[in-house]
Amino acid sequence: MNGWKVIGKKSVWVLAAVGLLAGCDKLTVERFNMIRNGDSADMVEATLGTPNTKIPGTWEWVRHDRGLDVLVHFDKDGRVVSKSWTEPGRVHVEDLPGGTNEGDAASRTRVDTVHQP
């Protein structure tokens, strides 16, 4: 019986560790919405986690299992200038370059719901 308790305790720890690891993906729409223009690259990485791809001016996070593609664009000083969240049924683009009025949020933010067959 004592051996069963040890196995049981180990199993509980293993299950707890697996549960924590499964919940470690920082890439959520709530965290994405925390990113603002002017945020540093370090702040973005701390908020969303390490991107799959880092090329000068653009970072990309991809989750194939969720059909998710997230882009964050940076200026030459490494500050956020725009971002996009694309997943099945939702396209969310913020801070689009070329807005008509700098203070006009409607000209800079677009959220589309895409209906797929």
Residue, then its C-alpha position, 0 to 999 in steps of 0.5 A: m500500500n505504501g508503494w501505491k501512495v508514492i506512485g500516487k504522489k508522483s502521478v499527481w506531480v506529473l499531472a500538475a506539471v503537465g497541466l502547468l505546461a499546457g497553460c503556459d502559452k502566452l499567446t491569447v487575444e487578451r494578452f495581444n490586446m495589452i500590446r500598444n503602439g510604442d511598446s518595446a520589443d522586450m515588452v512584446e516578448a514578455t507579453l506574448g512569448t517568444p515568436n516563431t519568426k523574428i525578422p527585422g521589423t516584423w515578428e510572427w507567432v504561429r499556432h498551426d493547431r489553432g489556425l492562428d497567425v499573429l504579427v507585430h511590426f516595429d519601427k527602426d527603434g524597435r517600437v510597436v507600430s502595428k499588430s494583427w491577429t488572424e484566426p479562423g472566423r476572426v481578423h483583428v488588425e490594429d493601428l493600420p498605417g495611413g489612417t485618415n486622422e491620427g486620433d480617429a480610432a475607426s481609421r486605425t482599427r479594424v475587426d472583421t468577423v469572417h464567416q467560413p463555409 
